Amino acid sequence: MPQHIGIVGCSAEGAALCYKTICAEGAALLGPHAHPEVSLHTHSLADYVDCLERGDWPGVGELMLSSAHKLAAAGADFLICPDNTIHQALPYVEPRSPRPWLHIASVVALEAAGRGFRRVGITGTRWLVDSEVYPDKLTARGLIYLRPNTFDRDEIQRIIMDELVCGIFKPEAVASFQQVIQRMKDQGCDAVVLGCTEIPLIMNDANSPLPTLDSTRLLARAALRRAVQGEAPVIMKENGL
C-alpha cells in the first residue's frame, strides 16, 4: 500500500499545484487514475503573512505544527510543505513534529547536482531569498548559488504577494522574471531555482533563459516516490542536508 502523503499548505495556488501534480503523476507509478492517499491542511495565508512580516519564525512553526498534528491524526505517514519560505521554521518544527518531513530545498539541490549544474540562481519571496534555506542545501551538494540584486528581490516579492498568490498571472510578470533570470545567466548561472511554489505557474523551461528547477513539482515527485517506492525521506536531522 502506498503511504499517505500529508501536505502542509500555506498559499492556495502553490498547495493546489503540488496536490494536482501528485494526483496527475501518480498514474505513472500506480496505474490509470491511481495516486497515493493525500490529505491537505492549511491555515489562513493571512496568519502566515502576519508572522512573516514580524519575523516571528516560532509563530510560523506553530502554524505548521498545528497542521502537522491534524494531518497525522488523519493518517498521514510523512509530511511535505509546498512553500519554500516557511521552511525557515523547520528547525523549530522538526523536533516536535509527529511525522517526518521531506525538505523542499534538499529535493531541489539533489536534482540540481544530479543534472550537473554548477552555479544556480535563486528566486522566491524576499524572505526566502534573504534566508539560508537554499544556500545551505546547495553548498552541501557542492553547488554555487546567486541571489538576485535588491531591486529584483523587491520586484519578485511584489509579483508573488500581490499577483501570483491571488491567482493573477500577467505577461508583464513573465517579462520581469525573464529579465531577472537573464541577468543571472549573464553572471554565470546555468540553472535557476523557481523557489516560490507559485512561480512555476508562469515560468518554465520554455520561456526561461535558463533551465528551471521547479520546486513545486520536484517536491511532489519526491513525495510520490517516497509514498510508492518507500525511498528514504530527505530529513534534515538524518542527513544534515
N, C-alpha and C positions, 0 to 999 in steps of 0.2 A: 504494500500500500504506500503510495506517495505520502510524504509528510505534509502537514498542514502549515501553510505559509501565513504568518501574521504581518500585516502592513500597518506600520505606524505612520499615518498621514500627517501632513502639515498644510500644504496648499492643495486645493482640489484638482487643479489641472495636472500637476505632477503625479499625484497619487493615482488619478484616473489613468494616465498613460502607463504607469507601472502595472497597474491591475490589468488593463487591457492587453498589455504585452504578455504577461504571464498566461492569461487565458487563451490568447490567439496562438502563441507559440508552443503551448503545452501539447498540442496535437502531434507535433513532430516527434515527441518522445513517448506519448501515450496512446496515440491513435486518434482517429477522427472525432472532433468535438470534445476531446478529453483534456482536462487540466487538473492539477492538484487542488485540494480544498484551499480556499483563500478566505481570510477574514480581514476586514479593514476597519480601523477606528481612527478618527481624527477629532481633535478639539477644534474649536473655532480658530481660524487663522489669526484673528484679532488678538487672541490670548497669547499666541506666539510672538506676534509683532510687538506687542506691549513689552514683553520680556526682552526681545532683541534690542529695542530702542533704548532700554535701560541698561543693557549689558548684563542682564540677570540670567546667567547661564544655569545656576541651580534652579531657577524658576522654569527655564526651558526643560531641564532634566525632569522636574516633577511632572510636567505635562506629558513627556514621553513615557515616564514610568507609569502614569495613570493609564495610558493607552496600552502599555505592555502588559499590565496586570489584567486588563479587560480581555485582551487577546489570548493571554494564557488561559484564562477562565473559559474562553470559547473553544479551547483545544489546540491553539497554535503550538507547533513544535519548535519553531525558531522565528526570529523577527527581522524585518528589513524596514528601512526608512527611506523613501524616495524623496528626500530633501537633504541636499548637501550641507546647507548652512547649519542646521541644528545638530549635525554630527559633532560639533564642538562640545556639546553637552554629554557625549557618550562616556567620557571618563567619569563623570558624575553618575550616570545611569547604570553603567555596566555592573559595578559591584553589587547593586541591589536589584538587578533585573531577574525576573522569574524565568527568562528564556535567553538563549544565546542570540547574538546578532551577526548578520553579515554587514561589513563596513563598506560603504559605497566607494570611498576613495581607495581602499585596498583592492577592491574589484577592478577599478579603473586603472590603477597603477600596474596591476598584474597584466591586464590587457595591453597596456602601452608597451611594457617591457617585452611581452610575447610577440608583438608586432614589429619589434626592432626600432622603435622610436627612441630618440636620444634627448631631445630638448622639447618640452611640452609647455604650451601656453595654457593658462588657467583663466576661465571666465566663470562668472557667477555673481551673486549678490556682493555688495561691498563687505558685508560681514564675513562671507566665505573667503573672498579674495584676500582680505586682510589677515586671515587666520593661518594656522599651520596644518589644517586638515589635509590639504593636498601636498604641500611641501614635505611633510613628514613621510607620507606614504610613497611619494615619487622618489625622494632621495634614498629611501630604504631599498628601492629597486635599482639604484644606480642612475637615475634619470635627473636631468637638469630641468628646472622649471622657470617660467617667466610670468610675472604678474602684469596686468595692464597698468598703464600710467593713471595718474589721479583723475584726469578728465574722463578717460574711458571707463574707469570704475564707476564714476558718478552717473554717466550716461547709461551704462548697463544696469545699474541699480534702478534708475528711473524706469527703464523699459520693463524690467522684470516686475517691479512692485506696482507700477501704475497701469501696465498693459497686460503682460503675459499671465500673471496670476488671476487676472479678471477675464481671461478668455479673449483678449483683444490682440489681434495679430495684424500688424501694419507692414506694408512694403518698406516704409521708412526705417522700421526696426531691423528688418533684414539687412538693409543697406548699412546701417550703423554697425551691426555685428560684422559684416563683411569688411568694413574699414578697419575695425579693431583687429580682426584676425589677420588681415593683410599686413598690418604693422608688426604683428607677432612673427609672421613669416619673414618679413624683411629683417627682423632681428635674429633670425636663425632657427626659429621653431620649425619642427617637422610634423607637428600634430597639435590639436587644441582640445582641451577638456571642455565639454559642454557641462559645466559644473553647477548648473541650476536645472532642476528637473523639468522646467518649462522651456528651456532654450531649444531642445530638440523638436519642439512644436513648430519652430520657424527655421532652424538651421540643420543642415545635414551635409553629407559628402558632396551632394550635387551642387549646392550653392555656396559652400565654404571654400575659401582659398587654401585651406589646409585640411588634411584628413581629420575627421572628428572622432572623439571618444565620447559617445553618448552615454552619460552616467545613468540615465533612467533605464534604458533598455539593457545595458550591461548588468545592472543590479538585478533586474527582472530575470534575465537569463541565468545569472548565478544562482538565484533563488530556485529557479526551475531545476537546475542540475542538482542542487542540494536536496530538494524535495524528492526528486525521482531517482537519482543515482546514489544518494547518500554520501556525496562528496563532503569532506570536512569543511565546516563553515569557516569563513575568514573572520576570526575573532581576535581583537587586539590583545587580550590577555593571554592568548595561546601562542601567538607568533610575533607579537610586537610590531606588526606592520600597520 
